[in-house]
Amino acid sequence: MHPEKQMPISTPALHLTLCKPVQIFGGRYFYAASRKAIKHGNANVDVLIVLATTSAYTYSIVVLLLALVFKWRFSPMTFFDDPSMMIVFISFGCWSTKRRERLRKHSNL
């Protein structure tokens, strides 16, 4: 990594602020569905989504806190936007699939 090409430390903090609502509110369906799946002893796609997004989000928070504590001059490599994009894209895919099925049922009537 080239420190001279990196952003200031405030940029990842802004990413954290903007992506936190998506992680909490956008991901709540996946968190609830994965909790039910694990409770019944199953591992499905919802569990995979929760593991991927939560691990990337947690890693980014830890690295950002380390950068703030040790007063790094440049920002660390964070992935706040990746979990948010995954949640949004997968939610959009689920929504469009359900919509297509409803339209198909409605057109067959």
Stockholm file with secondary structure:
# STOCKHOLM 1.0

chainA/1-109         MHPEKQMPISTPALHLTLCKPVQIFGGRYFYAASRKAIKHGNANVDVLIVLATTSAYTYSIVVLLLALVFKWRFSPMTFFDDPSMMIVFISFGCWSTKRRERLRKHSNL
#=GR chainA/1-109 SS CCGGGSCCTHHHHHHHHHHHHIIIIITHHHHHHHHHHHHTTCCCHHHHHHHHHHHHHHHHHHHHHHHHHTTCSSCCCCCSHHHHHHHHHHHHHHHHHHHHHHHHHHHHC
#=GC SS_cons         CCGGGSCCTHHHHHHHHHHHHIIIIITHHHHHHHHHHHHTTCCCHHHHHHHHHHHHHHHHHHHHHHHHHTTCSSCCCCCSHHHHHHHHHHHHHHHHHHHHHHHHHHHHC
//
